[in-house]
Amino acid sequence: MNLPSQVTVVEVGPRDGLQNESMPIATETKLAFIAKLIDAGLTHIEATSFVNPKAIPQLADAADLASQLPQLPDVTFSALVPNERGLNRALENGIKRVAFFTAASDTFTKNNINMSVEESIAAFTPLIKRAMSAGATARGYVSTSFVCPFEGPIRQQRVREVSQQLLDIGVDEVAISDTIGAAVPTDVMRTVGHLLDTIPIEKIALHFHDTYGCALANVYAGLQLGVTTYDASAGGLGGCPYAPGASGNVATEDLVYMLDQMDIQTGVNLSRVIDAADVIANVLKKPLHSSQWLRLRNQCQT
């Protein structure tokens, strides 16, 4: 089987991982978390979201955090932006890569951002152009690419249409997202395989939640198709406030362990990712949703 020899891991823990945590986490702790992630070798880190603080209080410190991120030539920090105000704040605070989110489900976008999919793409078009003119790059999330908590299974053609629209307006990558973690490998093969009929593979990233324990199996399906960019969250942190029942993202350390054992290079140090997850676990004072974190910490206690 001709699997990729190298994979890029996009660490989304500081944003997607923390957004669903109700316990306030200090900016200093988040910066320490990010520093540990960098120390582990992660070079693509989604640091925060410039969303309305009333919507996601955990990320109310976005500007403060972004302004304190280290300036490193080999590390790219990104931030999610929902609107023009969010984009302005991101650019003002030094963010050079911005992410925009829509979905393959109108019901989900209505619940999330109070727009239809088409309305969201129309709203993001001038923002993406402005971001690019300011020297930033742009990524697009396609949420509910496999299953929607409101509409059920999603048509593959719909995912391709939305993905192509995002690429046409200037994003350089679409993150095909299993928002509620309900996909299985055959879903990945069908949907991503359908995208690859018209969309270059280097434009596709995969974003899996692990609600039903299938995230790593879904990654393997993506690897079989040749996809080389995967989102993950240290400690398996995560969840979506607008996706009922969604659990955390695939754990970065579990993903790295699997890829290491398959001789697929990531440039990420497994034990140091677990150290990064500890920063948040010590604040939350609860076990994390990560097999590797639990394995190592259980060993330490016996």
C-alpha atoms as a printed R data frame, in Angstrom:
    type eleno elety resid chain resno       x      y      z
1   ATOM     1    CA   MET     A     1   0.000  0.000  0.000
2   ATOM     2    CA   ASN     A     2   1.413  3.377 -1.026
3   ATOM     3    CA   LEU     A     3   0.874  5.511  2.087
4   ATOM     4    CA   PRO     A     4   2.387  9.006  2.505
5   ATOM     5    CA   SER     A     5   5.876  9.124  3.983
6   ATOM     6    CA   GLN     A     6   5.223 12.410  5.774
7   ATOM     7    CA   VAL     A     7   2.187 14.081  7.335
8   ATOM     8    CA   THR     A     8   1.503 17.594  8.603
9   ATOM     9    CA   VAL     A     9  -0.290 17.787 11.932
10  ATOM    10    CA   VAL     A    10  -2.283 20.983 12.503
11  ATOM    11    CA   GLU     A    11  -2.673 21.447 16.264
12  ATOM    12    CA   VAL     A    12  -6.100 22.870 17.059
13  ATOM    13    CA   GLY     A    13  -6.058 22.311 20.825
14  ATOM    14    CA   PRO     A    14  -5.677 25.957 21.888
15  ATOM    15    CA   ARG     A    15  -8.802 26.887 19.916
16  ATOM    16    CA   ASP     A    16 -11.047 23.931 19.118
17  ATOM    17    CA   GLY     A    17  -9.761 22.023 22.119
18  ATOM    18    CA   LEU     A    18 -10.520 24.710 24.674
19  ATOM    19    CA   GLN     A    19 -13.631 26.382 23.280
20  ATOM    20    CA   ASN     A    20 -16.004 23.919 24.943
21  ATOM    21    CA   GLU     A    21 -14.362 24.034 28.398
22  ATOM    22    CA   SER     A    22 -16.461 25.961 30.907
23  ATOM    23    CA   MET     A    23 -13.707 26.363 33.499
24  ATOM    24    CA   PRO     A    24 -11.848 29.649 32.801
25  ATOM    25    CA   ILE     A    25  -8.251 29.088 31.704
26  ATOM    26    CA   ALA     A    26  -5.829 31.972 32.159
27  ATOM    27    CA   THR     A    27  -4.085 33.478 29.159
28  ATOM    28    CA   GLU     A    28  -0.728 32.661 30.771
29  ATOM    29    CA   THR     A    29  -1.722 28.998 30.958
30  ATOM    30    CA   LYS     A    30  -2.769 28.979 27.308
31  ATOM    31    CA   LEU     A    31   0.562 30.550 26.330
32  ATOM    32    CA   ALA     A    32   2.393 27.899 28.372
33  ATOM    33    CA   PHE     A    33   0.328 25.230 26.578
34  ATOM    34    CA   ILE     A    34   1.275 26.689 23.199
35  ATOM    35    CA   ALA     A    35   4.946 26.905 24.208
36  ATOM    36    CA   LYS     A    36   4.896 23.198 25.073
37  ATOM    37    CA   LEU     A    37   3.256 22.382 21.744
38  ATOM    38    CA   ILE     A    38   6.021 24.254 19.937
39  ATOM    39    CA   ASP     A    39   8.600 22.401 22.014
40  ATOM    40    CA   ALA     A    40   6.984 19.154 20.838
41  ATOM    41    CA   GLY     A    41   7.707 20.111 17.232
42  ATOM    42    CA   LEU     A    42   4.273 21.310 16.136
43  ATOM    43    CA   THR     A    43   4.665 24.067 13.563
44  ATOM    44    CA   HIS     A    44   1.019 24.723 12.601
45  ATOM    45    CA   ILE     A    45  -1.025 25.827 15.600
46  ATOM    46    CA   GLU     A    46  -4.543 27.256 15.641
47  ATOM    47    CA   ALA     A    47  -4.128 29.545 18.634
48  ATOM    48    CA   THR     A    48  -7.548 31.096 19.221
49  ATOM    49    CA   SER     A    49 -10.732 32.481 17.689
50  ATOM    50    CA   PHE     A    50 -11.776 36.119 17.408
51  ATOM    51    CA   VAL     A    51 -15.383 35.273 18.074
52  ATOM    52    CA   ASN     A    52 -17.806 37.317 20.161
53  ATOM    53    CA   PRO     A    53 -16.768 36.731 23.812
54  ATOM    54    CA   LYS     A    54 -20.427 36.294 24.765
55  ATOM    55    CA   ALA     A    55 -20.647 33.329 22.390
56  ATOM    56    CA   ILE     A    56 -17.489 31.584 23.608
57  ATOM    57    CA   PRO     A    57 -16.243 33.136 26.871
58  ATOM    58    CA   GLN     A    58 -13.221 30.825 26.986
59  ATOM    59    CA   LEU     A    59 -11.727 32.647 23.991
60  ATOM    60    CA   ALA     A    60 -12.486 36.189 25.148
61  ATOM    61    CA   ASP     A    61  -8.740 36.777 25.560
62  ATOM    62    CA   ALA     A    62  -8.013 36.247 21.840
63  ATOM    63    CA   ALA     A    63  -6.373 39.642 21.263
64  ATOM    64    CA   ASP     A    64  -4.318 39.466 24.448
65  ATOM    65    CA   LEU     A    65  -3.122 35.962 23.636
66  ATOM    66    CA   ALA     A    66  -2.379 36.665 19.971
67  ATOM    67    CA   SER     A    67  -0.332 39.751 20.831
68  ATOM    68    CA   GLN     A    68   1.917 37.624 23.060
69  ATOM    69    CA   LEU     A    69   2.541 34.739 20.670
70  ATOM    70    CA   PRO     A    70   6.238 34.246 19.919
71  ATOM    71    CA   GLN     A    71   7.456 35.347 16.504
72  ATOM    72    CA   LEU     A    72   9.122 32.226 15.129
73  ATOM    73    CA   PRO     A    73  10.096 31.766 11.482
74  ATOM    74    CA   ASP     A    74   9.151 28.086 11.371
75  ATOM    75    CA   VAL     A    75   5.842 28.241 13.282
76  ATOM    76    CA   THR     A    76   2.535 29.380 11.770
77  ATOM    77    CA   PHE     A    77  -0.178 30.563 14.138
78  ATOM    78    CA   SER     A    78  -3.710 30.747 12.839
79  ATOM    79    CA   ALA     A    79  -6.990 32.003 14.272
80  ATOM    80    CA   LEU     A    80 -10.620 31.437 13.443
81  ATOM    81    CA   VAL     A    81 -12.493 34.596 12.415
82  ATOM    82    CA   PRO     A    82 -16.291 34.763 12.083
83  ATOM    83    CA   ASN     A    83 -16.770 38.245 10.645
84  ATOM    84    CA   GLU     A    84 -15.145 41.547  9.655
85  ATOM    85    CA   ARG     A    85 -14.595 42.664 13.240
86  ATOM    86    CA   GLY     A    86 -12.923 39.366 14.048
87  ATOM    87    CA   LEU     A    87 -10.684 39.660 10.989
88  ATOM    88    CA   ASN     A    88  -9.682 43.204 11.919
89  ATOM    89    CA   ARG     A    89  -8.741 42.137 15.434
90  ATOM    90    CA   ALA     A    90  -6.787 39.139 14.156
91  ATOM    91    CA   LEU     A    91  -4.752 41.184 11.699
92  ATOM    92    CA   GLU     A    92  -4.165 43.956 14.237
93  ATOM    93    CA   ASN     A    93  -2.705 41.398 16.630
94  ATOM    94    CA   GLY     A    94  -0.276 39.847 14.189
95  ATOM    95    CA   ILE     A    95  -2.140 36.773 12.954
96  ATOM    96    CA   LYS     A    96  -0.886 35.773  9.504
97  ATOM    97    CA   ARG     A    97  -3.195 32.849  8.809
98  ATOM    98    CA   VAL     A    98  -6.947 33.072  9.286
99  ATOM    99    CA   ALA     A    99  -9.597 30.381  9.145
100 ATOM   100    CA   PHE     A   100 -13.194 30.819  8.056
101 ATOM   101    CA   PHE     A   101 -15.943 28.305  8.724
102 ATOM   102    CA   THR     A   102 -19.018 27.258  6.886
103 ATOM   103    CA   ALA     A   103 -20.658 23.858  6.579
104 ATOM   104    CA   ALA     A   104 -22.228 21.433  4.163
105 ATOM   105    CA   SER     A   105 -25.499 21.793  6.109
106 ATOM   106    CA   ASP     A   106 -27.684 24.885  6.047
107 ATOM   107    CA   THR     A   107 -29.317 23.934  9.336
108 ATOM   108    CA   PHE     A   108 -25.951 23.751 11.049
109 ATOM   109    CA   THR     A   109 -24.797 27.142  9.755
110 ATOM   110    CA   LYS     A   110 -28.136 28.665 10.766
111 ATOM   111    CA   ASN     A   111 -27.645 27.370 14.304
112 ATOM   112    CA   ASN     A   112 -23.961 28.320 14.377
113 ATOM   113    CA   ILE     A   113 -23.666 31.685 12.631
114 ATOM   114    CA   ASN     A   114 -27.281 32.511 11.725
115 ATOM   115    CA   MET     A   115 -26.626 32.288  7.980
116 ATOM   116    CA   SER     A   116 -27.240 29.799  5.212
117 ATOM   117    CA   VAL     A   117 -24.175 28.200  3.634
118 ATOM   118    CA   GLU     A   118 -24.474 30.446  0.580
119 ATOM   119    CA   GLU     A   119 -24.869 33.542  2.745
120 ATOM   120    CA   SER     A   120 -21.765 32.605  4.747
121 ATOM   121    CA   ILE     A   121 -19.658 32.188  1.625
122 ATOM   122    CA   ALA     A   122 -20.897 35.523  0.275
123 ATOM   123    CA   ALA     A   123 -20.025 37.169  3.596
124 ATOM   124    CA   PHE     A   124 -16.550 35.623  3.729
125 ATOM   125    CA   THR     A   125 -15.576 36.492  0.139
126 ATOM   126    CA   PRO     A   126 -14.532 40.134  0.778
127 ATOM   127    CA   LEU     A   127 -12.948 39.139  4.103
128 ATOM   128    CA   ILE     A   128 -10.722 36.537  2.467
129 ATOM   129    CA   LYS     A   129  -9.680 38.998 -0.208
130 ATOM   130    CA   ARG     A   130  -8.866 41.580  2.462
131 ATOM   131    CA   ALA     A   131  -6.882 39.062  4.499
132 ATOM   132    CA   MET     A   132  -4.844 38.133  1.443
133 ATOM   133    CA   SER     A   133  -4.218 41.769  0.578
134 ATOM   134    CA   ALA     A   134  -2.870 42.210  4.122
135 ATOM   135    CA   GLY     A   135  -0.378 39.391  3.551
136 ATOM   136    CA   ALA     A   136  -2.297 36.672  5.396
137 ATOM   137    CA   THR     A   137  -3.298 33.259  4.099
138 ATOM   138    CA   ALA     A   138  -6.727 31.701  4.526
139 ATOM   139    CA   ARG     A   139  -8.102 28.278  5.343
140 ATOM   140    CA   GLY     A   140 -11.745 27.184  5.070
141 ATOM   141    CA   TYR     A   141 -13.524 24.742  7.344
142 ATOM   142    CA   VAL     A   142 -16.383 22.705  5.911
143 ATOM   143    CA   SER     A   143 -18.204 21.547  9.035
144 ATOM   144    CA   THR     A   144 -20.630 18.593  9.032
145 ATOM   145    CA   SER     A   145 -18.997 17.149  5.912
146 ATOM   146    CA   PHE     A   146 -20.207 13.640  6.725
147 ATOM   147    CA   VAL     A   147 -23.097 13.821  9.191
148 ATOM   148    CA   CYS     A   148 -25.083 16.797 10.535
149 ATOM   149    CA   PRO     A   149 -26.706 16.613 13.981
150 ATOM   150    CA   PHE     A   150 -29.831 18.190 12.483
151 ATOM   151    CA   GLU     A   151 -29.985 16.923  8.883
152 ATOM   152    CA   GLY     A   152 -28.316 13.518  9.157
153 ATOM   153    CA   PRO     A   153 -26.012 12.128  6.412
154 ATOM   154    CA   ILE     A   154 -24.616 14.728  4.005
155 ATOM   155    CA   ARG     A   155 -24.437 14.285  0.235
156 ATOM   156    CA   GLN     A   156 -20.897 14.025 -1.129
157 ATOM   157    CA   GLN     A   157 -21.763 16.357 -3.989
158 ATOM   158    CA   ARG     A   158 -22.768 19.044 -1.495
159 ATOM   159    CA   VAL     A   159 -19.405 18.810  0.276
160 ATOM   160    CA   ARG     A   160 -17.597 19.152 -3.041
161 ATOM   161    CA   GLU     A   161 -19.685 22.160 -4.084
162 ATOM   162    CA   VAL     A   162 -19.010 24.016 -0.836
163 ATOM   163    CA   SER     A   163 -15.320 23.111 -0.863
164 ATOM   164    CA   GLN     A   164 -14.893 24.324 -4.421
165 ATOM   165    CA   GLN     A   165 -16.673 27.594 -3.640
166 ATOM   166    CA   LEU     A   166 -14.255 28.239 -0.773
167 ATOM   167    CA   LEU     A   167 -11.250 27.481 -2.957
168 ATOM   168    CA   ASP     A   168 -12.639 29.734 -5.685
169 ATOM   169    CA   ILE     A   169 -12.826 32.717 -3.317
170 ATOM   170    CA   GLY     A   170  -9.229 32.331 -2.166
171 ATOM   171    CA   VAL     A   171  -8.671 29.823  0.630
172 ATOM   172    CA   ASP     A   172  -5.633 27.642  0.025
173 ATOM   173    CA   GLU     A   173  -6.968 24.633  1.948
174 ATOM   174    CA   VAL     A   174 -10.315 23.162  2.940
175 ATOM   175    CA   ALA     A   175 -10.576 21.253  6.211
176 ATOM   176    CA   ILE     A   176 -13.171 18.566  5.626
177 ATOM   177    CA   SER     A   177 -14.637 18.173  9.083
178 ATOM   178    CA   ASP     A   178 -16.465 15.389 10.895
179 ATOM   179    CA   THR     A   179 -17.946 17.830 13.383
180 ATOM   180    CA   ILE     A   180 -19.911 15.348 15.475
181 ATOM   181    CA   GLY     A   181 -17.503 12.433 15.094
182 ATOM   182    CA   ALA     A   182 -20.081 10.150 13.469
183 ATOM   183    CA   ALA     A   183 -18.183  9.252 10.282
184 ATOM   184    CA   VAL     A   184 -16.652  5.835  9.616
185 ATOM   185    CA   PRO     A   185 -13.864  4.968  7.157
186 ATOM   186    CA   THR     A   186 -16.221  4.120  4.304
187 ATOM   187    CA   ASP     A   187 -17.722  7.617  4.625
188 ATOM   188    CA   VAL     A   188 -14.236  9.100  4.343
189 ATOM   189    CA   MET     A   189 -13.394  6.986  1.316
190 ATOM   190    CA   ARG     A   190 -16.621  7.963 -0.450
191 ATOM   191    CA   THR     A   191 -16.704 11.670  0.390
192 ATOM   192    CA   VAL     A   192 -13.010 12.495  0.105
193 ATOM   193    CA   GLY     A   193 -12.702 10.227 -2.910
194 ATOM   194    CA   HIS     A   194 -15.485 12.233 -4.536
195 ATOM   195    CA   LEU     A   195 -13.681 15.507 -3.754
196 ATOM   196    CA   LEU     A   196 -10.500 14.203 -5.336
197 ATOM   197    CA   ASP     A   197 -12.254 13.894 -8.685
198 ATOM   198    CA   THR     A   198 -11.921 17.677 -9.065
199 ATOM   199    CA   ILE     A   199  -9.959 19.087 -6.088
200 ATOM   200    CA   PRO     A   200  -6.154 18.678 -5.773
201 ATOM   201    CA   ILE     A   201  -5.192 16.511 -2.823
202 ATOM   202    CA   GLU     A   202  -2.805 19.143 -1.444
203 ATOM   203    CA   LYS     A   203  -5.806 21.438 -0.942
204 ATOM   204    CA   ILE     A   204  -7.538 18.981  1.408
205 ATOM   205    CA   ALA     A   205  -7.073 18.600  5.163
206 ATOM   206    CA   LEU     A   206  -9.093 16.291  7.399
207 ATOM   207    CA   HIS     A   207 -10.568 17.191 10.788
208 ATOM   208    CA   PHE     A   208 -11.986 14.328 12.842
209 ATOM   209    CA   HIS     A   209 -13.737 14.261 16.200
210 ATOM   210    CA   ASP     A   210 -13.701 10.998 18.131
211 ATOM   211    CA   THR     A   211 -17.235 10.749 19.508
212 ATOM   212    CA   TYR     A   212 -17.697  7.140 18.390
213 ATOM   213    CA   GLY     A   213 -14.037  6.106 18.584
214 ATOM   214    CA   CYS     A   214 -13.489  6.068 14.821
215 ATOM   215    CA   ALA     A   215 -11.170  9.077 14.398
216 ATOM   216    CA   LEU     A   216  -7.915  7.129 13.962
217 ATOM   217    CA   ALA     A   217  -9.608  4.662 11.630
218 ATOM   218    CA   ASN     A   218 -10.840  7.643  9.621
219 ATOM   219    CA   VAL     A   219  -7.305  9.046  9.503
220 ATOM   220    CA   TYR     A   220  -6.137  5.724  8.113
221 ATOM   221    CA   ALA     A   221  -8.789  5.931  5.399
222 ATOM   222    CA   GLY     A   222  -7.506  9.413  4.574
223 ATOM   223    CA   LEU     A   223  -3.935  8.132  4.411
224 ATOM   224    CA   GLN     A   224  -5.017  5.439  1.959
225 ATOM   225    CA   LEU     A   225  -6.382  8.206 -0.245
226 ATOM   226    CA   GLY     A   226  -3.103 10.132  0.039
227 ATOM   227    CA   VAL     A   227  -4.230 13.028  2.263
228 ATOM   228    CA   THR     A   228  -1.267 14.435  4.196
229 ATOM   229    CA   THR     A   229  -2.742 17.123  6.484
230 ATOM   230    CA   TYR     A   230  -4.677 16.250  9.654
231 ATOM   231    CA   ASP     A   231  -6.042 18.384 12.473
232 ATOM   232    CA   ALA     A   232  -5.589 17.104 16.024
233 ATOM   233    CA   SER     A   233  -5.883 18.348 19.580
234 ATOM   234    CA   ALA     A   234  -3.464 17.545 22.401
235 ATOM   235    CA   GLY     A   235  -5.174 15.472 25.052
236 ATOM   236    CA   GLY     A   236  -8.157 14.831 22.782
237 ATOM   237    CA   LEU     A   237  -9.653 18.119 23.960
238 ATOM   238    CA   GLY     A   238 -12.501 19.649 22.044
239 ATOM   239    CA   GLY     A   239 -16.144 19.787 21.149
240 ATOM   240    CA   CYS     A   240 -18.480 22.200 19.451
241 ATOM   241    CA   PRO     A   241 -21.037 24.323 21.341
242 ATOM   242    CA   TYR     A   242 -23.324 24.161 18.295
243 ATOM   243    CA   ALA     A   243 -23.032 20.412 17.611
244 ATOM   244    CA   PRO     A   244 -25.017 18.463 20.221
245 ATOM   245    CA   GLY     A   245 -23.151 15.366 21.401
246 ATOM   246    CA   ALA     A   246 -19.829 16.137 19.747
247 ATOM   247    CA   SER     A   247 -16.809 15.056 21.757
248 ATOM   248    CA   GLY     A   248 -13.156 16.012 21.446
249 ATOM   249    CA   ASN     A   249 -10.888 15.945 18.427
250 ATOM   250    CA   VAL     A   250  -8.592 13.067 17.648
251 ATOM   251    CA   ALA     A   251  -5.805 13.340 20.240
252 ATOM   252    CA   THR     A   252  -2.542 14.631 18.831
253 ATOM   253    CA   GLU     A   253  -0.532 12.108 20.836
254 ATOM   254    CA   ASP     A   254  -2.686  9.185 19.660
255 ATOM   255    CA   LEU     A   255  -2.320 10.340 16.059
256 ATOM   256    CA   VAL     A   256   1.443 10.784 16.412
257 ATOM   257    CA   TYR     A   257   1.803  7.358 18.051
258 ATOM   258    CA   MET     A   258  -0.016  5.676 15.175
259 ATOM   259    CA   LEU     A   259   1.963  7.529 12.523
260 ATOM   260    CA   ASP     A   260   5.268  6.848 14.307
261 ATOM   261    CA   GLN     A   261   4.489  3.129 14.353
262 ATOM   262    CA   MET     A   262   3.673  3.282 10.647
263 ATOM   263    CA   ASP     A   263   7.011  5.019  9.893
264 ATOM   264    CA   ILE     A   264   5.176  8.124  8.689
265 ATOM   265    CA   GLN     A   265   7.115 11.241  9.665
266 ATOM   266    CA   THR     A   266   5.464 14.149 11.493
267 ATOM   267    CA   GLY     A   267   8.375 15.945 13.164
268 ATOM   268    CA   VAL     A   268   6.379 15.775 16.418
269 ATOM   269    CA   ASN     A   269   7.746 14.309 19.668
270 ATOM   270    CA   LEU     A   270   5.173 12.062 21.340
271 ATOM   271    CA   SER     A   271   6.250 12.448 24.974
272 ATOM   272    CA   ARG     A   272   6.453 16.222 24.645
273 ATOM   273    CA   VAL     A   273   2.909 16.408 23.292
274 ATOM   274    CA   ILE     A   274   1.788 14.547 26.394
275 ATOM   275    CA   ASP     A   275   3.697 17.106 28.489
276 ATOM   276    CA   ALA     A   276   1.758 19.844 26.673
277 ATOM   277    CA   ALA     A   277  -1.544 18.127 27.421
278 ATOM   278    CA   ASP     A   278  -0.552 18.033 31.093
279 ATOM   279    CA   VAL     A   279  -0.619 21.838 31.204
280 ATOM   280    CA   ILE     A   280  -4.365 21.800 30.568
281 ATOM   281    CA   ALA     A   281  -5.092 18.600 32.502
282 ATOM   282    CA   ASN     A   282  -3.584 20.159 35.617
283 ATOM   283    CA   VAL     A   283  -5.992 23.089 35.327
284 ATOM   284    CA   LEU     A   284  -9.094 21.086 34.469
285 ATOM   285    CA   LYS     A   285  -8.251 18.425 37.071
286 ATOM   286    CA   LYS     A   286  -9.819 15.646 35.049
287 ATOM   287    CA   PRO     A   287  -8.580 12.830 32.793
288 ATOM   288    CA   LEU     A   288  -8.130 13.698 29.148
289 ATOM   289    CA   HIS     A   289  -9.622 11.803 26.208
290 ATOM   290    CA   SER     A   290  -6.338 10.404 24.967
291 ATOM   291    CA   SER     A   291  -5.200  6.783 25.050
292 ATOM   292    CA   GLN     A   292  -1.520  7.742 25.111
293 ATOM   293    CA   TRP     A   293  -1.980 10.336 27.855
294 ATOM   294    CA   LEU     A   294  -3.949  7.867 29.995
295 ATOM   295    CA   ARG     A   295  -1.441  5.076 29.368
296 ATOM   296    CA   LEU     A   296   1.531  7.157 30.422
297 ATOM   297    CA   ARG     A   297  -0.140  8.784 33.413
298 ATOM   298    CA   ASN     A   298  -1.449  5.431 34.677
299 ATOM   299    CA   GLN     A   299   2.086  4.065 34.493
300 ATOM   300    CA   CYS     A   300   3.314  6.999 36.552
301 ATOM   301    CA   GLN     A   301   0.765  6.232 39.281
302 ATOM   302    CA   THR     A   302   1.497  2.510 39.617
